[in-house]
Amino acid sequence: MRLDDLSHADAWGPEKIVTVSDTRTGMRGVLVIDNTARGMGKGGTRMGPALTVTEVARLARVMTWKWAAVDLFFGGAKAGVRFDPASADKEAVLRAFARALSSEVPEEYVFGLDMGLTEHDAAVIQDELGARGAAVGSPSEVGGVPYDQWGVTGYGVAEAVDEAVRRDGADLHGARVVVQGFGAVGAAAAERLHELGARVVAVSTAEGALHAPDGLDVPALLQARSQWGDALVHHVDGSRPLAAGEELTLPADVLIPAARQDVVDVAAARDLSASVVVEGANLALTPKAQAVLAERGVSVVPDFIANAGGVVAAAYAMEARSSVFPVEPGPIRAAVSERLRANTLHVLEEAARGALTSHEAARHLAERRVRTAMEIRGRVRSS
């Protein structure tokens, strides 16, 4: 995670980049606090063997826009550890990371869940720092709000899909949907879309992809995922295996890239057939791909609009840290649906009116709110 220049800094942030390490465990980690004009830094914590400072800084910026877009008063931040989450030493490394950031947590940052971490890991962080308030997303049995287990982010992605399809004058019932990435977000999105009557015709994991033109058996996929994880693609009947990435350009009405960043490049943007693209993963579309899709008239719901269900749930979890009463998923899902549907419609309408890409329209919305907060706090000159 080499940081050899200050290219990450601009008028918005980041305000602080903290890199930490531990020789004994081999832990190498980073915390990026991007912008706190609207509140303390909050964002998930990820773990991966190829993690970089740049990756975490980009994601921290997404969190700044995401909190502002849903109009909740936290600032953008993100943390990450360069380590293989499948390693038997994961817990030792995670505990070392938490200790190394004890000066920042929980006053300036609260750990959350992202790629490579689970509800159990959130509980481990709380245990290491001796503070329930050090992390959110822990199991309900220890007073947490397990929003990954409840599938809140994916639920919100599906709600955004439904709103975007309706806005285009179509019907989600029977619509063909491709879900790239069948992890916590993609699986929950597929489950909700199945409830809404859509046909999930393809899914993918790190081990491959499956395609069934008439629709996959979503309940069977969910069961296979619980048993096999990413290897589910080798254990599901009634579908055709595909090479990874091939699912992006299959005949479909809706594409949900819910895997990693930058998976939809210019070539994929030119070739995909979906009329609606909803980013389940952060930064799934490259900037050039966004422009291509706008030129083609494809309705695109940006990441920090579509997958903001997780931050709505995280806001509930932040409040629950000091409460002895359990939180139920129903009110959270209702809040997610209301906010994400409204934002989806607003951004698509603004993009159409202003000849903007939907990402530009979404950023304008978020930037206005952050800029106003910065001016009120005296961090910039009033315009």
N, C-alpha and C positions, 0 to 999 in steps of 0.2 A: 504494500500500500504506500508507494512512494508519492510524496507531495513535494514537488520541486519548484513550484511557482505559486502565484496568487491569482491564477486565472479563474478560480471559482468565485471570487468576490466581485460583486456589482452593487448597484444602488439598493438592492433588496437585502443582501447578505452574502455569505453567511456571517453571523455575528461571532461565532466561535467554532473552531475545529480542534477537538482533543483526540490525540492519538495515544494509545496505551499499549503496553506489552508486558509479558510475564515470561521470564526465561524458563522457569521450572515446567510450566505447562505448555509452552509454545504459543500462548495466546497472543494474537495481534489484533487490535481492535481500534475503532474510531467512533466518535460521537460528533455529529454535525448539528449545531443549533443555528438554523437559518435566519429566522426572523421572529421576534417576540413582541412586535408592536400590538398584536391583538391578544396576547396571553403567553404563558410559559410554553417552552418548546415541548411538543408532543408528537410522537411518531413511532412506528414499529421498530423492532430490532431484528435484524436478519443475520444468518450465519451461512457462509459458503466458502468453498476452498479457493475461489478466485476473486473474492471481494476486493474492491478498490475504494480509495477515498473519493474518487470522482463519482463512482456509482452511488455512494452514500450521500454525497453532496447533491447530486441530481434529485435523489429521492426526497431529501430534506426540503428542497425547493417545491417539489410536488405537494408535500404536506402543507407548506405555507399557503399555497393556492387552494388546497382541498378544504382546510379549515375555514378559510375565508369564503369559499364558494357555498358551503352549507351554513355559513353565518353562525359559527360556534366559536367561542372566544378562547382559542388556543393558538399557539404559534407553530411554525414548521420546524421539525427536527427529525433526525433519523440516526440510528446507531447500527453498527455491524461488526461482526467478528470474522476474520479470515480463518476458517477452520471447517473441516468436513463434519456436518451434523450427524453423519452416520457412524462416526468414530465412537469407540467405547469410552474415550476420554472427554466426551462432550460436556458432561456435568462439571468436571474439574475446570475446564476452560471457561465455561459460562460463569462459574463462581469467581474465577480470577478476574474476568471482565467486569463483573458487578463490583467487586472490591476496588478495582482500579478507578471506577467512576463514582465512588462513594462521596466524593466532594461535590459532584454535580447532581446526584440522585438522592432524594426526590425533589430538591428545591428548584433545580433548573430543568430537569428532564425526568420522565417516568418511562421505564421500559415497557414495551408492548410486543405484540406478536407480528412476525413477518416470516418470510421464507426461512425454513430450517429450524424454527422454534415452535414449541407446542404449549398448551396450557400448563402442562407439568413443568416446563422450563420457567414459566412465569412464577410458579410457586417456589421453584428452587431459588430464583433471584430474591424473592421476598424473604425466604429463609436465610439466605446468605447475609443480607443487609439488616435482618431483624426488623423489617418494616413492611407491613401490608401495603403501604402506599408506594413502595418502590417499583411495583409493576402492576399492570392490568392484564386481563385476559386469563387469569388463573381459574382453576376449577371452582364450581359453585360450592363444593364441599368445604372449601377454605374461604368462603365469602366472596369469591370472584364472579366476574361476568364472563362466561366462556363463549365469547362471540364467534370464535372459529368453530367450535362444536355446534353452535346454533346456526351456523352458515349465514350470518347476517350480511357479510359483504357480497356473497354470491346472490343472495335474495335481492339485494338492492340492484345488482347488475341486471337481473331478470326484470325487475320493475322498470328500469331504464329502457330495456329492450322493448317491452310492451308499449311504453309511452312513445318511443321513437317510431315504432311500426304504426301505431294509431295516428301519429302526426302526419305520416306519409299516406294516410288514407287506406291502409291495408288492415288485415286481421291476423293476429298472431296465431289463431287456431289453425292448425295444419301447416303453419310456416316451417320451412326447413332451416334448422339451426346447426351450425358447426361450432363446437367448443374446443379451442386449442388450449390444452392444459386442464387436466381433470384432477386438480388438487382441491384444496379447501374451497377456493372461490369458484372454480369451474364446475365442480360437482354440485355445489349448492345452487348455482345458477341453473344447471341442467335440471335439478330436481324441481325448482320453482317453475321453470319454463314448461316442464312436463305437466305440472298442475294446471298451468294456464292454457294447455292444449297444443303447444308447439310440438313439432317432430324434431328430436335431436338426431340428426343423420350421421354425425361423425364426432368423435372425441379423440384426444391424443394425450399421451403421457410422455415422460422422458424415454420410455421404452418402445414407442411406436404409436400408431393410430389405427382406429377402426372406422369402417364406413358401412352404412346400411341405408340405401336410398329411401326406403319406406319408413325408416325410423328405427333407432336402437331401443332396446328394452332398458329404459332408464333405471327402474328399480333394481333390475339384475346388475346393471353397471355399478350402482351404488353398493350393492351387496358385495360384488367382486372387489371393489376398491377397499372396502373394510377388511377383506380377507387377504388380498394380494398387493394392495398399494399400486404403484405404477405398473407392476407386472400384470395387472388385470387384462391388458390387451392380449395376453397369451392364453386367457382362460374364458373368454366370452364367445359363445357360439352365435351363429346367425349374422355374421358380419364379415367384411373383407378387410384384411390387414393392409395398411398403407405404410409407405416410408414416411418418417417424420418430416413435417413441413408440407407434405402433399395435400393435407386437409385444408390448407388455407385457400386453395383455388378450386375446391369442389363446387358443383352446382348447389347453391344455397341462397336463402333469402336474408339470413342473418349470420354474421361472423362475430364470434366473441374470442379475441385473443386474450387468454387468461394465464399465460405462462410467464414469459420474461420480457424484458424491455427490448425494443428495436427488432422485433421478429417480423413485423410487416414493413418491408422496404419498398423501394420504388417498383421493382419487378413484381412483387406480390400485389402491390396496389393496382398495377395495370392489369393483372391477370385475374384477380378475384372476382367472383360473380355476384356476391352479396350486395344488396341495395342498402343494407344497414350494417354498420360496423360499430360495436360497442366494446370499448377497451376495459376488459376485466383486470388486466395487469397494468401496473404503472409503466408509462413510456413505451407502450407496445408498438406504436406507430412512429417511424422516424419522421422528422419534420418534412422531408421531401415527399414521403408517402402521404402525409396529411394533405399536401398541396395537390397531389395527383388525384386523390379521392374527391377533393372538393371540386376539381375541374370535371370529374366524371359525374358529379351530382349525387354521390353516395352520401347518405346521412351518417355522420360519425358522432358518437357520443364520447367525449374525451374522458380519459382515465379519472381525473380528479372530480368529475361529475358522476360518472357511472359507478365507480367502486368506492364512493364515499360512505357507503353503509357501514364500513368498518370504523370510520371516525365517529359517526353518530353513536355507534355502540360503545366506542372507547370513551366518549364523553359521559355516557351513563356509567361506565365502569370507573371513571375518575371520581364521579360523585359517590359511588358505592364504596370507595376505599375507606370512608369514615362512617359508614352506616352498618348497623347490625342487622338490617332487614334485607332479605334476599331480593334480587331483581328478577323479574319474569321477562321472557322473550317477547311476549305479545306487544306491549307498548313500544319496545325498541323497533320491532318490525314495522309497526304503524308509522312511527316517526321517520324511519328510513324511506318507506314508500312515499309519504307525503313530500318530503324534502327533495328526494331524487327525481320524482316525476316532475315536480315543478321546475327544478333546475334543468332537466333534460329539455323540456319544452321551451324554456326561456332561451337557452343557448342555441338551439336549432333555429328558433325564430329570429334571434338577433343575428345569427350568421347569415340567414337568408335576406334580412333587411339591409345589412351593411356590406354585403358582398365580401364577407370574411370566411375564413375557415372556422369550423366550430371550436377548434382549440383557441384561436385568436379571440373569439367571442367569450369563451369561458375565462380566459386569462384577463380580459378587460374587466369582467365582473369581479374577479378576485382581486386584481390589482387596485381597482378603485377603493375597495374596502381596506386593503392593507395600507395604501397610500394615505387615506384619510386618517387612519389610526396613527401612522408615523407623524403626520402633520400635527395632530392633536397633542401628541407626546413631545413635540419639539425636536424630533429626530431629523426632520428635513425642513426646508423653508416652505412655507405655504405657497401654493401656486396661485 
